[in-house]
Amino acid sequence: MAGPPPSPLNGSGRCQRPPAPKKSARFREEIDRFFVAISHLIYRHRIKSLFLLGLFVGLTGYQARNITVDTATESMLRDDDPSLIEYNQFRDQFGRSEIVVLLVETPDLFNRDFLEKLAAFQKALESRVPYLEKITDLINIRHTWGENDTLYVDELIGDPPPEDLAAIKKRALENPLYPNYVLSGDKKSTVLIIETVARVANEKTTEGDAAPDLEGFEDEITTKNTGSTHYITADEKAEVNKAVVAVMKAFQSDDFRVTFSGGSVVVDVFNKATGTDTVRLVKIMMLVIVGFLFLLFRRISGVIIPIIIVNAAMASTLGLMALTGTPLSIMTNILPAFLVSVGIADAVHLLAIFYRNYQKTADKESAICDAMGHSGLAIFMTSATTAAGLLSFTIAEIATIADLGYFAAAGVTLAFIYTIILLPALISLIPIQIKPHKTAAARSGRMDHFLLFFSRVSTGHPRKIIGICLVFFALSVYYIFQLHFSSFILTYFPKDHPVKIDLEQIEEETGGAVTFEIVVDTHKENGIVDPRILKSIVRLTPEIESIKMDGIHVGKVISLADIVKETHRALHQNDPAFYSIPDDKATIAQELLLFENSKPDDIEKVVDSQFSKTRITVKTRWSDSVIYEQFVRQLKKMFETEFDGQATITVTGLAALMGRTIPAALHSMARSYIVALVIITILMLLLIGDLKLGLLSMCPNLLPIFMVMGLISLCGISLDINTLFIGSIAIGLVVDDTIHFMHNFRKYLEKTGNPQKAIEATFLGTGRALLITSIVLSMNFFVLLTATLNHSVKFGLFTGIVIILALLSDFFLSPALLILATTSKDPVTGPSHSRSDAPGC
């Protein structure tokens, strides 16, 4: 027979003392007292604190005006990346591989008036477009022919057009080089190819002395070439595009319809749309934050203080980027939204507790110090775990992802420091009224009832809740395994966006606007003039043109072999039967020498001065960067098999770089998330001080992330850089919420020994702040649903959803797990409680 229930009294009739607190509990109490002491110090020395912090924010924030933007694909890679080194070597040898394409449509292509206007259009572009190296079009495309054993290489039409346009038309339509190059595939429209320089001279602005006859005027400002150069930047490419558009508008007419596109054009439009959206949406986000903070707190201080903290952290972080010469990139442009999320959450947690304390005590100093003591450690740990998770990005092979890791971690740290300093200092200066007791009690009571509903449901039906969560988890895992990586910038634009329509038309008419470059290097002088090498290139050309991949369609292959065949035919009375590669090396060398004497620029663009290496240009349509990676591998395999032992093969160009960079970025981010979760798990164990509770705490962390990724898969959306960014936001916010919940539960459990009461107290304390921050942040991200570009819309939608899922996970799953993990059953008495809960103690 079971004995009587354990008595709360010892043999002397006195209450037993509660067990001595564990070392981990004493350590946490010491940290809590440290935050209380710091708060008192800052509160009492508020002017000094604000001055010193303001000085630092001012100095760093002032530098933010010097921050640059670089969204170029090549800037994503580290300087020592082999792919970037190969690309730069190609640019230094052959020039820039990226092209800008203009398609001109007209009813009669070989009409004199049209050709004269086309020549004028070309001249206008040459005179007004900066950083221009060459324009190739129907007017100046090379025409190679022979007469009386003499080789002639000249422009096909020239300016002005010759009298015999019928002969010109015949030559143009019969030349195999022209279709999908300067003529559309159906030979009814013409194409202009704009090539810019690969390197731009660095200029230095100087002030010189004024001329004697201009005495009294300011010194003359001049620019001097410093002798050094840099690779053409995104801003300089944008200048090119702007100038082209201006010339186009002047010539556009019903019989001269110009369409304009290319890789740099698409990226430029994307950058401008992103910049415009960012400015507009950040303003709306701030208004949303202000509105919701005011509705939830009903106090001006509850709006002003978080906004000041967030903007200070953002300004300092951007200033640090400017100081270190780190530009905003396609990766780091997420920083403002991320810092708003983290900074607001820290401030709201403390303010929610402060207002509750202040309403009871009417003492601002004790209220804010108690709030710091209550949640200071939790906020420190949320910042530490988020920063540690972000620092896992620094091991990525992609430079811009590493930059995101460094500066996002720095921003999180600054947001924490600014919160700890600014909150007590500003509260000490801002007059804050105590609300009428009835009003405050009514509002507090309504929210308390709402929060206690979650407490009752989660602790009353823990097994059902865990079972439901397991079902959601299993479904999410099923759909996650159907996810695949993809990155196709055109899908970011709406279907009716002009840049998408123009690019699709140009690619349909001309076979593509993106180029891959294959470099065949024999490593010996005159190695390229070997007929075996050139015949291998000719043999591979139709194989390349026949490649069919998802979205890949090769429109044109251009190489040195074209020049050799043209020259050989011309020197044999223009007989088409001789449009081939000669069989002996000496003949090839002699014919190329004749061509070089007539048209040296064309030779320099495809072969080096030693004739040891040559380029082969493959023009294709813009496609998924992940498909590009497969295409590059196939090209390299084809050429390495063909030239085994004769030459080394490099596949490069901007498209190939995208095929290397974007997939690597996707895989790097995915790996970084795994590292981040391991680091966060370790830190959670250290914070909670209990192995079982620490491991259980990861369940509500992982479930929202798995669910949103499963939802993304269910919606048929692939994993690209933007959807992976949702994970970076989710890791920060989900873990933050769980840390606050677990930290406060642990604290109340140590005080009461009763899991049920500890969960109720946690809901009434930190639950209020979790609810407020989740509402504010989810609404903030839902603002992105009004964005212009599709990727921003998806990012806003799913980030808002993951924030809501994180809140529900902490309000349902966390309490359910905790109540089962901390409540033990006694055969007679049922759930056991701490000795301190015994009657009479």
Secondary structure, DSSP 4 states (H G I P E B T S, - for coil): ---PPPPSB-TTSPBPPPPPPPHHHHHHHHHHHHHHHHHHHHHHTHHHHHHHHHHHHHHHHHHGGG--B---GGGGB-TT-HHHHHHHHHHHHH-----EEEEEE-S-TT-HHHHHHHHHHHHHHHHH-TTEEEEE-TTT-EEEEEETTEEEEEESS-SSPPS-HHHHHHHHHH-TTSBTTTB-TTSSSEEEEEEE-SEEEEEEEEEEPPPGGGTTSPPEEEEEEEEEEEEPPHHHHHHHHHHHHHHHHHH-BTTBEEEEEEHHHHHHHHHHHHHHHHHHHHHHHHHHHHHHHHHHH-SSHHHHHHHHHHHHHHHHHHHHHHHTTPPB-TTGGGHHHHHHHHHHHHHHHHHHHHHHHHHHH--HHHHHHHHHHHHHHHHHHHHHHHHHHHHGGGG-SBHHHHHHHHHHHHHHHHHHHHHHHHHHHHHHHS--PPPPHHHHHHHHHHHHHHHHHHHHHHHHSHHHHHHHHHHHHHHHHHHHTT--B---GGGGS-TT-HHHHHHHHHHHHHS-SEEEEEEEE-SSTTGGG-HHHHHHHHHHHHHHHT-EETTEEEEEEE-HHHHHHHHHHHTTTT-GGG-S--SSHHHHHHHHHHHHHH-HHHHHTTB-TTSSEEEEEEEE----HHHHHHHHHHHHHHHHHHTTTT-EEEEESHHHHHHHHHHHHHHHHHHHHHHHHHHHHHHHHHHH--HHHHHHTHHHHHHHHHHHHHHHHHTT--B-HHHHHHHHHHHHHHHHHHHHHHHHHHHHHHHH--HHHHHHHHIIIIIHHHHHHHHHHHHHHHGGGG-SSHHHHHHHHHHHHHHHHHHHIIIIIHHHHHHHHHPPEETTTEE---GGGSTT-
